[in-house]
Amino acid sequence: MAPSAITLAADAPKLSSANTGFMLICSALVMLMTPGLAFFYGGMVRVRSTLNMLMMSFISLGIVTVLWVLYGFSMAFGADRGSLIGWTSDFVGLSGIGRTELWPGHTIPVFVFAVFQLMFAIITPALISGALADRVKFTAWTLFLVLWATIVYFPVAHWVWGAGGWAYKLGVIDFAGGTAVHINAGAAALGVILVIGKRVGFKRDPMRPHSLPLVMLGAGLLWFGWFGFNAGSWLGNDDGVGPLMFVNTQVATGTAMLAWLAYERIRHGAFTTLGAASGAVAGLVAITPSGGAVSPLGAIAVGAVAGVVCAMAVGLKYRFGYDDSLDVVGVHMVGGVVGSLLIGLLASGKGQSAVKGLFYGGGLDQFWKQCAGVCAVLAYSLLASAVLAFLLDRTIGMRVPEDEEISGIDQSQHAETAYDFTGAGGGAVTALALAATQSKAATPGKAATQSKAATQSKAATQSKKVDV
């Protein structure tokens, strides 16, 4: 795309090796977020769905990468077509882009911008998968990925970030993806689960996370990668906005974690590990659209509100009866809405632009713009995603059979299990046999003691098997 105004050659941006290197690092950080998300979700499901949950995120790395190169980048960031979609033939297959050709108005190559935005396109549909845990055919999920990225994500990315997109022209602020990523994915998750229905045993059987250490590992990787996600979205470090976003990301995330834990303690009487991880993610989500517009004190407010509101929102699935398996709606959709709307109240006018929110004397003008962006993306993504899920369900079927869901989706969809318990069982049997042999060779008094020890060991082993 050509710049909107004629620029003298002497004043034209020149390639910056510093900004280019920084953006390549940020792209790698954002890529790491998808495996981090896989671990985060993988630890939250029951043991028999672990591999399926990991694969639902990992497969996005392959599918969306190919789609992005073939046509996705052109649809999202090509020349505007009616404020709804983009298209530039040189971007198709990334075949008409020169190695040193710069992204208009910036000092980084088009290739660098394309690969950075690719990582956003990869993780956004992966976020949806957490709401569908335990019950979706893997083939149906892969087809849904292709259709959703093409029909929903690429157009919405153009609305919000593409030059000429209607939300971009309206002045909707979305620094790094509150609307295009989190509201988009959360609304899509809600649309799909309303179509495919609840898991077997929802609200009846315990469906606790099988590995909280895995959840914490995933949350840590997400937190780490999010610095690239947020700070990198300014596409350089020449004016201090990127560093401001970096600071606000840390501040809001820490505050949201504390707020979630405080709410949890008051409401449920305990500080849980899952609450700490979920609160951190809620803060990351909320600061994503707003971090370039608010001050660090504003980031504390964003994190505090997001932590409490998202903690409250995750319980709505039990009240309204929709089975959002891993709280994608409660954390990502609600967190994205909170962060996007708070821009209209907390924008300081000293960050990415001179726009001020209500609390800084700017009135409600920006707030209504944020409302327009939030409502449009939420409605479009929810409806389009529900239609796609309905069509797939009526053709190839979205859900696995009930017996496969009960016995374990890992085995039926991937012919594997996440953990091999046979080795542990063999070890326990061998130990018992050895103890029995030793007891026969011992004196009668010692034999009785050893026999009792062997019985206790056997009982402990059986108890462990029951726990597993």
C-alpha positions as CSV (number, residue, x, y, z in Angstrom):
1,M,0.0,0.0,0.0
2,A,1.3,3.5,-0.8
3,P,1.4,6.2,1.9
4,S,-1.6,8.6,1.8
5,A,0.6,11.6,1.2
6,I,3.6,12.3,-1.0
7,T,6.8,12.1,1.0
8,L,10.1,13.5,-0.2
9,A,12.8,10.9,-0.6
10,A,15.0,12.5,2.0
11,D,12.1,12.4,4.6
12,A,11.0,8.9,3.8
13,P,11.4,6.3,6.6
14,K,14.5,4.2,6.3
15,L,14.9,0.6,7.4
16,S,15.9,0.4,11.1
17,S,17.9,-2.6,12.0
18,A,17.1,-2.0,15.7
19,N,13.3,-1.9,15.1
20,T,13.5,-4.8,12.7
21,G,15.4,-7.0,15.2
22,F,13.1,-6.0,18.0
23,M,10.0,-6.9,16.0
24,L,11.4,-10.3,15.0
25,I,12.0,-11.0,18.7
26,C,8.4,-9.9,19.5
27,S,7.1,-12.2,16.7
28,A,8.9,-15.1,18.3
29,L,7.5,-14.2,21.7
30,V,3.9,-14.1,20.3
31,M,4.5,-17.5,18.6
32,L,5.6,-18.9,22.0
33,M,2.2,-17.9,23.4
34,T,0.4,-20.6,21.4
35,P,2.3,-23.5,23.0
36,G,1.9,-21.6,26.3
37,L,-1.9,-21.5,25.7
38,A,-1.8,-25.2,24.9
39,F,-0.2,-26.0,28.2
40,F,-2.5,-23.6,30.0
41,Y,-5.6,-25.3,28.6
42,G,-4.1,-28.8,28.7
43,G,-3.6,-28.6,32.4
44,M,-7.2,-27.4,33.0
45,V,-8.9,-30.3,31.3
46,R,-9.4,-33.8,32.7
47,V,-6.6,-36.3,32.1
48,R,-8.3,-38.1,29.2
49,S,-8.5,-34.9,27.1
50,T,-5.0,-33.5,27.6
51,L,-3.5,-34.4,24.2
52,N,-6.6,-33.3,22.3
53,M,-6.5,-29.9,24.1
54,L,-2.8,-29.5,23.2
55,M,-3.4,-30.4,19.6
56,M,-6.3,-28.0,19.2
57,S,-3.9,-25.2,19.8
58,F,-0.9,-26.6,18.0
59,I,-2.8,-27.3,14.8
60,S,-3.5,-23.6,14.4
61,L,0.3,-23.0,13.9
62,G,0.1,-25.0,10.7
63,I,-3.3,-24.2,9.3
64,V,-3.3,-20.5,9.9
65,T,0.2,-20.0,8.7
66,V,-0.6,-21.5,5.3
67,L,-3.9,-19.5,5.0
68,W,-2.1,-16.3,5.9
69,V,0.5,-16.7,3.2
70,L,-2.0,-17.7,0.6
71,Y,-4.6,-14.9,1.1
72,G,-5.0,-14.0,4.8
73,F,-2.5,-11.2,4.9
74,S,-4.0,-9.7,1.7
75,M,-7.5,-9.9,3.2
76,A,-6.5,-8.3,6.5
77,F,-4.0,-5.7,5.4
78,G,-4.4,-5.2,1.7
79,A,-5.8,-2.1,0.0
80,D,-9.2,-1.3,1.4
81,R,-12.4,-2.6,-0.3
82,G,-15.5,-0.8,1.0
83,S,-14.1,-0.5,4.6
84,L,-14.9,-4.2,5.2
85,I,-12.1,-6.2,3.6
86,G,-8.7,-5.7,2.1
87,W,-7.0,-7.1,-1.0
88,T,-3.6,-6.5,-2.6
89,S,-2.5,-9.0,-5.3
90,D,1.1,-8.5,-4.4
91,F,0.4,-9.8,-0.9
92,V,-1.1,-13.1,-2.3
93,G,1.4,-15.8,-1.5
94,L,3.7,-12.9,-0.3
95,S,5.1,-13.1,-3.8
96,G,5.2,-9.5,-4.8
97,I,7.0,-8.1,-1.7
98,G,10.6,-7.0,-1.9
99,R,13.0,-8.0,0.8
100,T,13.7,-4.4,1.9
101,E,10.3,-3.0,1.1
102,L,9.1,-1.1,4.2
103,W,5.6,-1.2,5.8
104,P,4.2,2.2,5.0
105,G,5.0,4.8,7.6
106,H,7.3,2.5,9.6
107,T,10.9,1.4,9.6
108,I,10.4,-2.3,9.4
109,P,10.1,-4.5,6.3
110,V,6.7,-5.7,5.1
111,F,7.8,-9.3,5.7
112,V,8.4,-8.5,9.4
113,F,5.0,-6.8,9.8
114,A,3.4,-9.8,8.0
115,V,5.0,-12.4,10.3
116,F,4.2,-10.4,13.4
117,Q,0.5,-10.2,12.5
118,L,0.6,-13.9,11.5
119,M,1.3,-14.8,15.1
120,F,-1.9,-12.9,16.2
121,A,-3.9,-14.7,13.5
122,I,-2.6,-18.1,14.9
123,I,-3.4,-17.6,18.5
124,T,-6.8,-16.0,18.1
125,P,-8.7,-19.1,16.9
126,A,-6.7,-21.3,19.3
127,L,-8.2,-19.3,22.1
128,I,-11.7,-20.6,21.1
129,S,-10.7,-24.2,21.6
130,G,-10.7,-23.9,25.4
131,A,-14.5,-23.5,25.4
132,L,-15.0,-26.7,23.4
133,A,-12.9,-29.1,25.5
134,D,-13.7,-32.8,25.8
135,R,-16.3,-33.1,23.0
136,V,-15.3,-31.9,19.5
137,K,-14.1,-34.0,16.6
138,F,-10.6,-33.1,15.6
139,T,-11.4,-33.1,11.9
140,A,-14.4,-30.8,12.5
141,W,-12.2,-28.5,14.5
142,T,-9.6,-28.2,11.7
143,L,-12.3,-27.4,9.2
144,F,-13.8,-24.8,11.6
145,L,-10.3,-23.2,11.9
146,V,-10.1,-22.8,8.1
147,L,-13.5,-21.3,7.8
148,W,-13.4,-19.1,10.9
149,A,-10.1,-17.6,10.1
150,T,-11.2,-16.8,6.5
151,I,-14.7,-15.5,7.2
152,V,-14.3,-13.9,10.7
153,Y,-10.7,-13.2,11.7
154,F,-9.3,-11.8,8.5
155,P,-12.2,-9.3,7.9
156,V,-12.3,-8.2,11.6
157,A,-8.6,-7.6,11.6
158,H,-9.1,-5.3,8.6
159,W,-11.9,-3.4,10.3
160,V,-9.8,-2.7,13.4
161,W,-6.2,-2.3,12.1
162,G,-6.4,-2.1,8.3
163,A,-6.0,1.4,6.7
164,G,-9.6,2.1,5.5
165,G,-11.3,-0.4,7.9
166,W,-14.5,1.1,9.2
167,A,-13.5,0.8,12.9
168,Y,-10.0,2.2,12.2
169,K,-11.6,5.2,10.4
170,L,-14.1,5.7,13.2
171,G,-11.3,6.0,15.7
172,V,-11.9,2.9,17.7
173,I,-8.7,2.3,19.8
174,D,-7.4,-1.3,20.0
175,F,-3.7,-1.2,20.7
176,A,-3.0,-5.0,20.4
177,G,-6.3,-6.9,20.1
178,G,-9.0,-6.4,22.6
179,T,-11.7,-6.4,19.9
180,A,-9.9,-8.2,17.0
181,V,-8.5,-11.0,19.2
182,H,-10.2,-11.4,22.6
183,I,-13.7,-10.3,22.1
184,N,-13.6,-11.9,18.7
185,A,-12.5,-15.3,20.1
186,G,-14.7,-15.1,23.2
187,A,-17.8,-14.3,21.2
188,A,-17.0,-17.1,18.7
189,A,-16.6,-19.6,21.6
190,L,-20.0,-18.6,22.9
191,G,-21.6,-19.0,19.5
192,V,-20.1,-22.5,19.0
193,I,-21.0,-23.9,22.4
194,L,-24.6,-22.7,22.0
195,V,-24.8,-24.9,18.9
196,I,-22.9,-28.0,20.0
197,G,-24.3,-28.2,23.6
198,K,-22.9,-29.3,26.9
199,R,-20.4,-31.9,27.9
200,V,-21.8,-35.2,29.3
201,G,-22.1,-34.7,33.1
202,F,-22.0,-30.9,33.0
203,K,-23.0,-29.5,36.5
204,R,-23.2,-33.1,37.7
205,D,-19.7,-34.7,37.5
206,P,-16.5,-33.0,38.9
207,M,-14.5,-31.6,36.0
208,R,-11.4,-30.3,37.9
209,P,-8.0,-29.5,36.2
210,H,-5.8,-32.6,36.2
211,S,-2.5,-30.7,36.4
212,L,-2.3,-27.3,38.0
213,P,1.5,-27.1,37.6
214,L,0.9,-27.4,33.8
215,V,-1.6,-24.6,34.1
216,M,0.9,-22.4,35.9
217,L,3.6,-23.2,33.3
218,G,1.2,-22.2,30.5
219,A,0.2,-19.0,32.4
220,G,3.9,-18.1,32.8
221,L,4.6,-18.6,29.1
222,L,1.6,-16.5,28.2
223,W,2.7,-13.7,30.5
224,F,6.2,-13.8,29.1
225,G,5.1,-13.9,25.5
226,W,2.5,-11.1,26.0
227,F,5.2,-8.5,26.3
228,G,5.9,-9.2,22.6
229,F,2.2,-9.3,21.9
230,N,1.6,-5.8,23.5
231,A,4.9,-3.8,23.3
232,G,5.6,-5.0,19.8
233,S,2.2,-3.8,18.4
234,W,3.6,-0.2,18.2
235,L,6.1,-1.6,15.6
236,G,9.1,0.2,17.0
237,N,10.6,2.0,19.9
238,D,11.3,5.5,18.6
239,D,8.8,7.5,20.7
240,G,8.4,5.6,24.0
241,V,4.9,4.3,23.5
242,G,6.1,0.6,23.3
243,P,7.9,0.9,26.6
244,L,4.8,2.5,28.2
245,M,2.8,-0.5,26.9
246,F,5.4,-2.9,28.4
247,V,5.1,-1.3,31.8
248,N,1.3,-1.2,31.7
249,T,1.2,-4.9,30.7
250,Q,3.1,-5.9,33.9
251,V,1.2,-3.5,36.1
252,A,-2.3,-4.5,35.0
253,T,-1.5,-8.2,35.0
254,G,-0.1,-8.2,38.6
255,T,-3.1,-6.1,39.8
256,A,-5.7,-8.4,38.1
257,M,-4.1,-11.5,39.7
258,L,-4.4,-9.9,43.2
259,A,-7.9,-8.7,42.5
260,W,-9.1,-12.1,41.4
261,L,-7.5,-13.8,44.5
262,A,-9.1,-11.2,46.8
263,Y,-12.5,-11.8,45.3
264,E,-12.0,-15.5,45.5
265,R,-11.0,-15.3,49.1
266,I,-14.1,-13.3,50.0
267,R,-16.4,-15.3,47.9
268,H,-15.1,-18.9,48.4
269,G,-12.7,-18.6,51.3
270,A,-9.4,-19.6,49.6
271,F,-6.6,-18.3,47.4
272,T,-6.4,-20.9,44.6
273,T,-3.6,-21.6,42.1
274,L,-6.1,-21.7,39.3
275,G,-7.5,-18.3,40.4
276,A,-4.0,-16.8,40.3
277,A,-3.4,-18.0,36.8
278,S,-6.8,-17.0,35.6
279,G,-6.5,-13.6,37.2
280,A,-3.2,-12.9,35.5
281,V,-4.7,-13.9,32.1
282,A,-7.7,-11.6,32.7
283,G,-5.3,-8.7,33.3
284,L,-3.3,-9.5,30.2
285,V,-6.5,-9.5,28.1
286,A,-7.9,-6.3,29.5
287,I,-4.7,-4.3,29.1
288,T,-4.2,-5.5,25.5
289,P,-6.5,-2.9,23.9
290,S,-6.0,-0.1,26.5
291,G,-2.3,-0.2,27.6
292,G,-1.1,2.4,25.0
293,A,-3.8,4.9,26.0
294,V,-3.7,4.8,29.9
295,S,-1.1,5.7,32.5
296,P,0.4,3.2,34.9
297,L,-2.1,4.3,37.5
298,G,-4.8,3.7,34.9
299,A,-3.3,0.2,34.3
300,I,-3.9,-0.5,38.0
301,A,-7.5,0.4,37.6
302,V,-7.9,-1.7,34.4
303,G,-6.3,-4.7,36.1
304,A,-8.4,-4.3,39.3
305,V,-11.7,-4.1,37.4
306,A,-10.8,-6.9,35.0
307,G,-9.8,-9.2,37.9
308,V,-13.0,-8.8,39.8
309,V,-15.4,-8.7,36.8
310,C,-13.9,-11.7,35.1
311,A,-13.9,-13.7,38.3
312,M,-17.6,-13.0,38.7
313,A,-18.2,-13.7,35.0
314,V,-16.9,-17.3,35.0
315,G,-19.7,-18.4,37.2
316,L,-22.4,-17.2,34.8
317,K,-22.1,-20.4,32.8
318,Y,-23.7,-22.3,35.7
319,R,-26.5,-19.7,36.0
320,F,-27.3,-19.6,32.3
321,G,-26.5,-23.2,31.4
322,Y,-23.9,-22.8,28.6
323,D,-20.9,-25.1,29.0
324,D,-17.8,-22.9,28.5
325,S,-15.3,-25.6,29.5
326,L,-12.3,-23.4,30.3
327,D,-13.9,-20.0,30.8
328,V,-13.0,-18.5,27.4
329,V,-16.2,-16.4,27.5
330,G,-15.7,-15.3,31.1
331,V,-12.0,-14.3,30.7
332,H,-11.4,-13.4,27.1
333,M,-14.7,-12.0,25.9
334,V,-15.5,-10.2,29.2
335,G,-11.9,-9.1,29.7
336,G,-11.7,-7.7,26.2
337,V,-15.0,-5.8,26.7
338,V,-13.7,-4.4,30.0
339,G,-10.4,-3.3,28.6
340,S,-11.9,-1.8,25.4
341,L,-14.6,0.2,27.2
342,L,-12.3,1.6,29.9
343,I,-10.3,3.4,27.2
344,G,-13.3,5.7,27.0
345,L,-12.9,6.5,30.7
346,L,-9.2,6.3,31.4
347,A,-7.4,7.4,28.2
348,S,-4.9,10.0,29.5
349,G,-4.1,11.7,26.2
350,K,-0.3,11.2,26.9
351,G,0.1,7.8,25.3
352,Q,-0.4,6.6,21.8
353,S,-2.6,9.6,20.9
354,A,-4.0,12.8,22.3
355,V,-7.4,11.2,22.8
356,K,-8.7,11.7,26.4
357,G,-11.3,9.7,28.2
358,L,-14.1,10.9,30.4
359,F,-12.0,11.0,33.6
360,Y,-9.4,13.2,31.9
361,G,-11.9,15.8,30.6
362,G,-12.5,14.2,27.2
363,G,-16.2,13.5,27.6
364,L,-17.9,10.4,26.3
365,D,-17.1,10.7,22.6
366,Q,-14.3,8.0,22.8
367,F,-16.4,5.8,25.0
368,W,-19.2,5.6,22.4
369,K,-16.7,4.8,19.7
370,Q,-15.4,2.0,21.8
371,C,-18.9,0.7,22.3
372,A,-19.5,0.6,18.6
373,G,-16.4,-1.4,18.0
374,V,-17.1,-3.8,20.8
375,C,-20.7,-4.4,19.9
376,A,-20.0,-4.9,16.2
377,V,-17.2,-7.4,16.6
378,L,-19.1,-9.3,19.3
379,A,-22.3,-9.6,17.3
380,Y,-20.6,-10.5,14.0
381,S,-18.3,-13.1,15.5
382,L,-21.0,-14.7,17.6
383,L,-23.5,-15.0,14.8
384,A,-21.0,-16.1,12.1
385,S,-19.4,-18.6,14.4
386,A,-22.7,-20.1,15.4
387,V,-23.7,-20.5,11.7
388,L,-20.3,-22.1,10.8
389,A,-20.7,-24.6,13.7
390,F,-24.3,-25.3,12.8
391,L,-23.3,-26.1,9.2
392,L,-20.5,-28.3,10.2
393,D,-22.6,-30.1,12.8
394,R,-25.3,-30.8,10.2
395,T,-22.8,-32.1,7.6
396,I,-19.8,-33.9,9.1
397,G,-20.9,-33.6,12.8
398,M,-19.0,-31.5,15.4
399,R,-19.2,-33.8,18.4
400,V,-17.6,-37.1,19.1
401,P,-20.0,-40.0,20.1
402,E,-21.1,-40.0,23.7
403,D,-19.2,-43.2,24.5
404,E,-16.0,-41.8,23.1
405,E,-16.5,-38.6,25.2
406,I,-16.9,-40.7,28.3
407,S,-14.0,-43.1,27.7
408,G,-11.6,-40.3,26.6
409,I,-11.3,-38.2,23.5
410,D,-7.5,-38.6,23.4
411,Q,-7.7,-42.2,22.6
412,S,-10.5,-41.9,20.1
413,Q,-9.2,-38.9,18.2
414,H,-5.4,-39.3,18.5
415,A,-4.8,-43.0,19.4
416,E,-2.6,-41.8,22.3
417,T,-2.8,-40.9,26.0
418,A,-0.9,-38.1,27.7
419,Y,0.4,-40.2,30.6
420,D,1.5,-43.9,30.6
421,F,0.4,-45.4,33.9
422,T,1.4,-49.0,33.0
423,G,5.1,-48.3,34.0
424,A,4.1,-47.1,37.4
425,G,1.8,-50.1,37.9
426,G,4.5,-52.5,36.9
427,G,6.9,-50.9,39.4
428,A,4.4,-51.3,42.2
429,V,3.7,-55.0,41.5
430,T,7.5,-55.7,41.3
431,A,8.0,-54.0,44.6
432,L,5.3,-56.0,46.3
433,A,6.6,-59.3,44.9
434,L,10.1,-58.5,46.2
435,A,8.7,-57.7,49.7
436,A,6.8,-61.0,49.7
437,T,9.9,-62.9,48.8
438,Q,11.9,-61.2,51.5
439,S,9.2,-61.9,54.1
440,K,9.4,-65.7,53.4
441,A,13.1,-65.8,54.0
442,A,13.0,-63.7,57.2
443,T,12.4,-65.0,60.8
444,P,8.8,-65.5,61.9
445,G,8.7,-62.3,63.9
446,K,10.2,-60.3,61.2
447,A,7.9,-62.1,58.7
448,A,4.8,-60.9,60.5
449,T,6.1,-57.3,60.5
450,Q,7.1,-57.5,56.9
451,S,3.8,-59.0,55.9
452,K,2.0,-56.2,57.6
453,A,4.3,-53.7,55.8
454,A,3.6,-55.4,52.5
455,T,-0.2,-55.2,53.1
456,Q,0.1,-51.5,53.9
457,S,2.2,-51.0,50.8
458,K,-0.4,-52.8,48.7
459,A,-3.2,-50.7,50.2
460,A,-1.2,-47.5,49.6
461,T,-0.6,-48.5,46.0
462,Q,-4.3,-49.2,45.4
463,S,-5.1,-45.9,47.0
464,K,-2.8,-44.1,44.6
465,K,-4.3,-45.9,41.7
466,V,-7.8,-44.7,42.8
467,D,-6.5,-41.2,43.2
468,V,-5.1,-41.3,39.6
